[in-house]
């Protein structure tokens, strides 16, 4: 039996509203995290498909250390210090210059996090470990993709399951449109994660990553806005209350 938001108890509407607010803020920060993590990898401002290609497939012309310093770690070093590191890499990453120029920079700027204590974070404590990061960048490793995949599959599915439950109380016609909006995120998260792996094999799949992420965000925004509006401002017309069927 369908119950519109206007027919729900006040306490339940408050709970739904609080959940929507927190989920909305959380989704906004997730978008910011994606931007901060990937934007600028191609040397250009903003987030582009080229940045996604570099993140997932890597680049034969760029090392992992360079990719990190142009992307998610770009704010950790001043511009001139990043330039010193880039120049060192481009001129052979010699040990002598590492000891005199690069090691002091890394000790001051990086070792607070990259000290080897966290196996999920690259260690920068000595030349041998730094040297591993100046090999050609192949993008995210298979182990990283697997770890991130299971986190996203569980986490995002749970988020959109909750959003869908709330949105199911909304009045949207035609019904197929309502069902399509609610179901889109579950298809798109599967397509999105599959494209992470496929981009390593064929870089145009990065466009699928961008498109699926955009459709997920659009579905989230539609469900959030419609639900929030109808929770407090929309009332079903009297004839719909009387004549409604099992689903609206």
C-alpha positions as CSV (number, residue, x, y, z in Angstrom):
1,X,0.0,0.0,0.0
2,X,1.4,3.4,-1.0
3,X,1.6,6.2,1.6
4,X,2.6,9.7,0.5
5,X,4.9,11.8,2.6
6,X,1.9,14.0,3.7
7,X,0.3,10.9,5.2
8,X,3.3,9.9,7.3
9,X,3.7,10.7,11.0
10,X,5.6,13.9,11.8
11,X,8.3,12.0,13.6
12,X,9.0,9.8,10.5
13,X,9.1,12.9,8.2
14,X,11.6,14.5,10.5
15,X,13.7,11.3,10.4
16,X,13.5,11.2,6.6
17,X,14.5,14.9,6.5
18,X,17.5,14.5,8.7
19,X,18.6,11.5,6.7
20,X,18.3,13.4,3.5
21,X,20.2,16.3,4.8
22,X,23.1,14.2,6.0
23,X,23.2,12.1,2.8
24,X,23.1,15.2,0.7
25,X,26.1,16.8,2.6
26,X,27.9,13.4,2.4
27,X,27.3,13.1,-1.4
28,X,28.6,16.7,-1.9
29,X,31.8,15.9,0.0
30,X,32.1,12.7,-2.1
31,X,32.0,14.9,-5.3
32,X,34.6,17.2,-3.8
33,X,36.8,14.2,-3.0
34,X,36.6,13.0,-6.5
35,X,37.6,16.4,-7.8
36,X,40.5,16.8,-5.4
37,X,41.8,13.3,-6.1
38,X,41.7,13.4,-9.9
39,X,41.6,17.0,-11.1
40,X,44.8,18.4,-12.8
41,X,46.5,15.1,-13.5
42,X,46.7,16.1,-17.1
43,X,48.4,19.4,-16.2
44,X,45.2,21.3,-17.0
45,X,42.9,22.9,-14.4
46,X,39.6,21.2,-13.7
47,X,38.5,17.6,-13.9
48,X,38.4,16.0,-17.3
49,X,38.2,12.6,-19.0
50,X,41.9,12.8,-19.6
51,X,42.4,12.9,-15.8
52,X,40.3,9.8,-15.4
53,X,42.4,8.0,-18.1
54,X,45.6,8.9,-16.1
55,X,44.0,7.8,-12.8
56,X,42.9,4.3,-14.0
57,X,45.1,3.5,-17.0
58,X,48.2,5.6,-16.2
59,X,50.6,7.1,-18.7
60,X,53.8,5.8,-20.4
61,X,55.0,9.4,-20.3
62,X,54.5,10.0,-16.6
63,X,55.7,8.2,-13.4
64,X,53.5,7.4,-10.4
65,X,55.3,10.0,-8.3
66,X,54.6,12.7,-11.0
67,X,51.0,11.6,-11.3
68,X,50.5,11.9,-7.5
69,X,52.2,15.3,-7.4
70,X,50.1,16.6,-10.3
71,X,46.9,15.2,-8.8
72,X,45.8,14.3,-5.3
73,X,49.1,15.4,-3.7
74,X,49.6,18.6,-5.6
75,X,48.8,20.7,-2.6
76,X,51.3,19.0,-0.4
77,X,54.4,20.7,-2.0
78,X,55.0,24.3,-3.1
79,X,55.2,24.7,-6.8
80,X,59.0,25.3,-6.8
81,X,59.6,22.1,-4.8
82,X,57.4,20.0,-7.1
83,X,59.5,21.4,-10.0
84,X,62.7,20.2,-8.3
85,X,61.2,16.7,-8.0
86,X,60.0,16.7,-11.6
87,X,63.4,17.8,-12.8
88,X,65.1,15.1,-10.8
89,X,62.8,12.4,-12.3
90,X,63.3,13.7,-15.9
91,X,67.1,13.7,-15.4
92,X,67.4,10.0,-14.4
93,X,66.4,10.1,-10.7
94,X,70.0,9.7,-9.6
95,X,70.8,8.8,-6.0
96,X,73.3,11.5,-5.4
97,X,70.8,14.3,-6.3
98,X,68.2,12.4,-4.3
99,X,70.3,12.7,-1.1
100,X,71.1,16.4,-1.6
101,X,67.8,17.8,-3.0
102,X,64.9,15.3,-2.9
103,X,65.3,13.6,0.5
104,X,65.1,16.9,2.5
105,X,61.9,17.9,0.6
106,X,60.3,14.5,1.3
107,X,61.3,14.4,4.9
108,X,59.7,17.9,5.5
109,X,56.6,17.5,3.4
110,X,55.7,13.8,3.0
111,X,57.0,11.5,5.8
112,X,54.3,12.4,8.3
113,X,52.0,10.1,6.2
114,X,54.4,8.2,4.0
115,X,56.6,6.7,6.7
116,X,55.9,3.1,5.9
117,X,53.6,2.5,8.8
118,X,50.5,2.2,6.6
119,X,50.7,-0.5,3.9
120,X,48.0,1.2,1.9
121,X,50.1,4.3,1.5
122,X,53.3,4.4,-0.5
123,X,56.4,4.6,1.6
124,X,59.0,7.4,0.9
125,X,61.5,6.7,3.7
126,X,64.5,5.9,1.5
127,X,65.8,6.0,-2.0
128,X,64.9,2.4,-2.9
129,X,61.2,2.9,-2.1
130,X,61.1,6.3,-3.8
131,X,62.8,4.8,-6.9
132,X,59.9,2.3,-7.3
133,X,57.6,5.3,-7.8
134,X,59.5,6.8,-10.7
135,X,58.8,3.8,-13.0
136,X,56.1,4.5,-15.7
137,X,52.7,5.0,-14.2
138,X,50.3,2.2,-14.9
139,X,47.3,3.7,-13.1
140,X,45.6,2.1,-10.1
141,X,46.9,-1.3,-9.3
142,X,44.6,-4.4,-9.4
143,X,44.7,-4.7,-5.6
144,X,43.7,-1.1,-5.2
145,X,40.8,-1.4,-7.6
146,X,39.5,-4.5,-5.9
147,X,39.7,-2.8,-2.5
148,X,38.0,0.3,-3.7
149,X,35.4,-1.7,-5.7
150,X,34.0,-3.6,-2.7
151,X,33.9,-0.4,-0.6
152,X,31.9,1.4,-3.3
153,X,29.6,-1.5,-4.1
154,X,28.5,-1.9,-0.5
155,X,28.6,1.8,0.5
156,X,26.9,3.3,-2.6
157,X,24.3,0.5,-2.8
158,X,23.3,1.2,0.8
159,X,23.1,4.9,0.2
160,X,20.8,4.5,-2.8
161,X,18.8,1.8,-1.1
162,X,17.9,4.4,1.6
163,X,17.3,7.1,-0.9
164,X,15.0,4.8,-2.9
165,X,13.0,3.9,0.2
166,X,12.4,7.6,1.0
167,X,11.7,8.4,-2.7
168,X,9.2,5.6,-2.9
169,X,6.8,7.8,-0.9
170,X,6.9,10.6,-3.5
171,X,4.1,11.2,-6.0
172,X,5.7,11.1,-9.5
173,X,3.9,10.4,-12.8
174,X,4.3,8.5,-15.0
175,X,5.2,5.6,-12.6
176,X,7.8,4.2,-15.0
177,X,9.7,7.5,-14.7
178,X,9.7,7.2,-10.9
179,X,10.9,3.6,-11.1
180,X,13.6,4.5,-13.6
181,X,15.0,7.3,-11.4
182,X,15.1,4.9,-8.4
183,X,16.7,2.1,-10.4
184,X,19.3,4.1,-12.4
185,X,21.9,4.3,-9.6
186,X,22.1,0.6,-9.1
187,X,22.8,0.0,-12.8
188,X,25.2,2.9,-13.0
189,X,27.4,1.9,-10.0
190,X,27.9,-1.5,-11.7
191,X,28.7,0.0,-15.0
192,X,31.0,2.6,-13.4
193,X,33.1,0.1,-11.5
194,X,33.3,-2.3,-14.4
195,X,34.6,0.6,-16.5
196,X,37.5,1.2,-14.0
197,X,38.9,-2.1,-15.0
198,X,38.1,-1.8,-18.7
199,X,39.8,1.6,-18.9
200,X,43.1,-0.1,-18.2
201,X,42.5,-2.2,-21.3
202,X,40.8,0.5,-23.6
203,X,41.0,4.1,-22.5
204,X,37.8,5.3,-24.1
205,X,35.9,3.5,-21.3
206,X,36.9,6.6,-19.2
207,X,34.0,8.3,-20.9
208,X,31.7,5.6,-19.5
209,X,33.1,6.4,-16.0
210,X,32.3,10.0,-16.4
211,X,28.8,9.3,-17.9
212,X,27.8,6.8,-15.2
213,X,29.0,9.0,-12.4
214,X,27.0,11.9,-13.9
215,X,23.8,9.8,-14.1
216,X,24.2,8.6,-10.6
217,X,24.6,12.2,-9.4
218,X,21.6,13.3,-11.4
219,X,19.4,10.5,-10.0
220,X,20.5,11.4,-6.5
221,X,19.7,15.0,-7.0
222,X,16.3,14.2,-8.5
223,X,15.3,11.9,-5.6
224,X,16.7,14.3,-3.0
225,X,14.9,17.4,-4.3
226,X,11.6,15.7,-5.0
227,X,11.6,14.0,-1.7
228,X,12.6,17.1,0.3
229,X,9.9,19.2,-1.4
230,X,7.1,16.7,-1.1
231,X,8.0,16.0,2.6
232,X,6.9,19.4,3.7
233,X,5.3,21.4,0.9
234,X,3.3,19.1,-1.4
235,X,-0.1,17.7,-0.7
236,X,-1.9,15.1,-2.8
237,X,-5.1,16.5,-4.4
238,X,-8.2,15.1,-2.7
239,X,-9.3,13.1,-5.8
240,X,-6.0,11.3,-5.9
241,X,-6.2,10.4,-2.2
242,X,-9.6,8.9,-2.9
243,X,-8.9,7.2,-6.2
244,X,-5.3,6.2,-6.0
245,X,-4.2,2.6,-6.8
246,X,-1.6,0.5,-5.1
247,X,1.3,2.6,-6.6
248,X,1.7,6.3,-7.6
